[in-house]
Amino acid sequence: MAAARTAGGRRGGRLSGWHPADLAAQVIDALLERTNADPALVDDVIMGCVLQAGEQSGCIGRMAGLASKLPKTVPGVTIDRQCGSSQQALHFAAQAVMSGTMDCVIAAGVESMSRIPMTALSGIYKDAGLGHYMSPTIRARYPGPEFSQFIGAEMMAEKYQLSRDALDCYSLQSHQRAAQATRDGAFTAEIVPVAVRVAGGPADAVSDAAMHVADEGIRMDATLEGIRGVKLLREGGRITAASASQICDGASGVVVVNDRGLRAIGAQPLARVHHMAVLGGDPVIMLEAPLPATHHALKKAGVRLDDIDLFEVNEAFASVPLAWLQDTGVDPARLNVNGGAIALGHPLGASGTRLMTTLVHALHSRGKRYGLQTMCEGGGQANVTIVERLG
């Protein structure tokens, strides 16, 4: 039906002045406009968000609905499956309309990492005497260090024998593909233009000259020499900030309907959800779950890797898609064809439906049929979604 996203905003950049509920509402309103749907036909808003504190607390799925053109009768709920939160929102939305209990659901995600900093959040609660997610039972089962995506990324690089140079080369490719996609207008149809609002600046500055329409994190002139010059995150490691996803502000969403909802709205469908899966893995290495989850989903769906035309594997760190490529043997030309989170940014709770939005539009622009999306998630989990282009 419709799939849209904001362009990514860098930390402290062009979207940093937006309250996240208002930013998410921009995407909701754009989805309604693109489908020409009566807002009252929407049964629910399911929204992914990871850092549910401050401006992202109070059930931001509901708050975003209240900030949008939806009537107050449309409810909202917030989902946290870490980086896969809005991909899970899509799964829940699809399950709702498949069951027939709902006919039209907006699955979406939002994250303002400028306004709710990722690195500080757990420390704030711990320092306030509110404890930590690592319970005594979990610590007894996993007596090593705290679960860490950074440690996991290094473990992935070591396990799959990925050199610093291989990670750097992949990171350059992400920027190059995203830059080319931007120059070619490949993102134009999926991006919702929103006013530039920089934290501390005027909140009502809206003009054609101040609209955010391109992903802010892409380094259009990235070079391997420049990437190789970035300092390692830890001594003796292989991961740098250049081979990690960018901190990002953004929102994204898709409209999910069944046949009854489609007839009620009267819009043309973009894609069909062919299969959904989710799988848990080792929470210590954490980022490896997309590998077994991909095979698990394909087996359950009765689909082969060769049947899939395009793949989106979230670039939390370069070691994740490279390990996934090594494990699956997929042609790299079919993976993240327009770049990924290393260039476009990773707005946590918004990334799931951001990847799906990019995947569906890429299937249409390239005339391909099947796409598969997966991403690593905190706690060692991974969602997998297989879609079929329609129209």
N, C-alpha and C positions, 0 to 999 in steps of 0.2 A: 504493500500500500504506500508507505512512505518511510524513508530513512534519512536522517539529517543529523548534522553536528555543527557545533561552532568550530572555527579554526582554533588551534591550540594557542594558548597564551603563555609566555615565559613567566617565571616567578618574578613578581614585581612589575610585570609588563602590561600589555594592552587590555587584559581582562581583569587585572588585579583589583580594580575599583568596583567590580560587580559583586553584589551580595549573591551568594551561590543559588539561593532560591529564585531570585530574579533572573539569573543567567539560565537556569534550567527552564524557567517559564518561557524564555525566548524560543527555546527549541520546541516546547510543547505547542506554542502558538504557531510556529512554522509548520509543524506536522499537521495541525488542523487546517491551516491554509492550503497546504499542498494536496490534501485529500478532499478539500471542500466539504469536510464533515461537519455535521451538526454536533457541537461540543457535548450536547446532552446524550449522544449515543455512546460516549466513552464510559465503560463500566468501572474502570480502575486505572490508577497510575502506579506502576511498580518501578521504583527508582533505586538504583545502586548508588551507594555512597560509603566510603571507607572511614573517613575521619569524622565521625558523627559527634561533633562537639561544637560549642559556640554557635556560629552562624549556620552550621550544618547539623544542628541538633533539633529536637522537637519534631522528629519525623519529617525530614526534608521532602520526602515524596508528597506528603500532604501540603507542606508549605509551598512547594513549587506549583502545585495545582491551584492553590489559593491565589498565587501571584500571577496566574495565567488567565486565559479567557474561558477556562472551564467553569461550569457552574459549581456552586458549593456542594451540590449533591454528588459530585464525582469524588470518591475517596482517594486516598493515596497511602502507600506503604513504602518503607525503606528496607533495602536488602544489603547485608554485608557478607559477601563471600570474598572479601579482600579484593585483589585486583580483578577478579572475575565477577564482581558484584552486578554490573549491568548485563553481563552475559547471562547470569543466573536470572536476572529480572526478565530477560527475553524468554528463558526456559519456562519460568513460572507463568508468564503471559500466554505462551503457546499452550501450555498444559490447561490453563483456564478456558481458553476458547475451544480447545479440542474436546474438553469435557462437556461443553455446552452450557456450563453455568454462567459464562460470560461470552459476549460476542465481539467486543472491541476493547482492547487494552493497550495503553501506551506503556511500553517498556523503555526506560530511560536511565541515565546516570549523570551525575555531576560531581565535580571536585574542584574546589578552589584551594590549591596547595600554597598559594600566596597568603591566603587569609587564615587557613588552618594548617600550620606547618607539620609535616609528617614526622620529622625527627624529634620534635619537642613534645608531642602529644602524650605518649606513654609516660615520659618523665614527669610531666605536670601532674598526672594523677598519682604516680608513685610518691612524688615529693609531698603531695597533699595528704598522704597517709591512706590513700584509697587502694593500695595494694597493686598487684601485678597479675597478668594473665597466666603466668607460669605457676600453677598450683603445686603443692608438695608432691602430689601423686604424679603429675607430669614430670617434675624434676627427678623423681626417683626412676621413672621409666626412661627419661632422656637426661642423664646426669651431666652432659657436656655443657657447652655455652648456651646462652639464650638462642632461640631460633632467630636466624638472621638471613635476610635475602643476600646480603653482601658475602657472607661466608658461603652460602649456597651457590652463588655465582662462581666463586673461586673453586669450590668443590666440583662443580660441573665442568669447568675448564680443565681441571686436573684429571677427572675421571675419563673425559673424552679426548684427552691429549690435545687440547686446543691451545695453540701458542698465542702469545701476546700479539704477534704479527697477524695471525688469522683473525683475531678479534678486532684489531684495528682496521684491517681490510674490509671486514664485514660492515663495520661502523661507517666507513667511508661510502660503501655501496648504499647504505640506508639513506644517507644525505643526498647522494647523487640521484637515486631513484625518486626521492621526494621532491628534489629540486626540479627534475625533469617533468614530473607529474604536475607540479605547480605551473611551470612554463607552458605546458601543453593544455592547461585548463582542465586536467583530469579530476580535480577536486571541486570545480565550480558548482556542479549540480548538487553535491552533498553538503556544502557549507552554507550555514545560515549566517548572513551578515548581521553583526551586532555592533552597536556603538562602542568606540574605544573609551574605556573608563579606567584610568590609571589610579591606583590607590593614592589618596591625598589630593587628587585633581578634581575638577568639576564633575559632578555625577550626571549632569544633564546636557553635556556637550554632544549633540547628535547632528551630524552633517555627513554628506557624501564623502567629504575629505577625511572624516574621522570614523570610518567604519572598518571594523576588523574582519577581513575577508581572506587572509592567508595565514598559514601556520607560521608562528613567530620563531619557532626553534630551529627551522631548517637553515643549515649553513650552506648557502647557495654556492659559495666558492671554497668548500671544504677540500683540504688536501691531505694526502696520507702523511706528509711530513708534519703538518700541524697536529694531526691526531696522534702521531707517534710521540709528539712532544709533551703530551698531557701526563701529569704525574700519576703513578700507580696509587690506588686507594689504600694499599697496604704493602709494606716492604716485602719483596720476594713474591708478590702476587702477579696477576696478569690483567686484572680488571682496572680500568680507569674511568673517570667521569665520561670520557668520550665513548666508551663502549657500554655505557649504561643508559637507560631511558632517562629522558629529561623530566624534571619537575615541571608540572604543567597545570594550567587552569583550563577548564573546558566542560562542555555539556554535550550530550548526544541522546538520540532516541529513535525508536521505530514504532510504527503502528502495527499491531498484531490483531488479525481478525479471523473468524471462521467464515464459512460460506454465507451464513445468515447475516453476519456483520458486513461482509463485502457487498451483498445485495442492498443492505440498508443504506450504506454510504454511496455506493455506485462508482467507486474509483477503480482504477486498474491495479492489479496486484503486481508487485515487483519480484517476489520470490516466495517459494514455499519452504517451510521448515520441514526438512526430510527426516532428520534424526537429532536427538539431544542426548547427551550423556555427561556424567560427572564422575570423577574417580579420585580417591585419596591415595597418597603415597607417603614417602619418608619425609617428615616435617623438618629434618635436619638439613638434608641436601635441598629440600623444599621446592626447588624450581624444576625438578625432573619429571613431575607428574604428567605434563603434556605428552611425553613419549608413550608410556603405556596407555594413557587415556585415548590417544589417537587410534591405536590398534584395537583397543576395547570397543570404541565407538564404531569403527569400520566393520568389525566382526558382527556386532549386534545389528547393524544396519544392512548387512549383506552387501557391502560396497567394498571395492578394492581401491588402493591408493591410485592406481592408474585411471580410475573412473572420475577422480577429482581434477578439475581444471585449474583452480586457483586455491591457494592456502594463505591464511593469515595466522601467524604464530607471533604472539606479542613479544616484542623485543625489550623485555624487562632488562636483560643484559644480553650482549652479543653471544654469550656462551649458550643461551637457551635455544635460539633458532639454529645455531650451528650444530649443537648436539642433536636436535630434532632432525636436521637434514642427514646427519651421519646415521642415525638410527633408522630412518625411513627410506633413505636412498632416493628421495624425491628430487627431481630436477630443480636446482636453485632458481631457475628462471620462472618457476610457478609459485614461488614463495614471496610474500610481501612485495608485490610487483610495483607498488607505489611508495615504497619505503615503509618504515615502521616507527615505533616509539622512540628509537634512538634519535631520529630526526624530527618526528612529529610531536613527540611528547607523550607522557603517560599520566593522564589525569585520573589515576586510580579508579574510582567508582564509575567514571564515564568511559573508560577504555573498552569495556565489553561491547557496548552498542556503537562505539566509535569504530572498532574493527569491523563489526558487522555492516555498518553503513558504508565503509570503504570497500568491503568485499562485494556487497550487492551491486554497488555502482560500477565496480571494476568488471564484474561478470557481464553487466549490460553493455558497457563501452567496448568490451573485447569480444562480445558475442559468444561467451562461454556459458556452460550449463551448470556445473556443480562447483560449489565452494565449501571449504572446511575451515572453521575457525577454532583455535584453542589458545589457552593462555595459562601460565603458571600463576599460582595463588598462594597467599600466606597459609602456613600450616601444612603445606605439601598437598595441594589439590589442583585439579584442572577440569574445566568445562570444555566440552567439544560440541560444536553445532555444525551440522551439515545442511546446506540450503541448496535449492534448485531454482535457477533463474526462470521467471515466467515472463511472457510477453516479448 
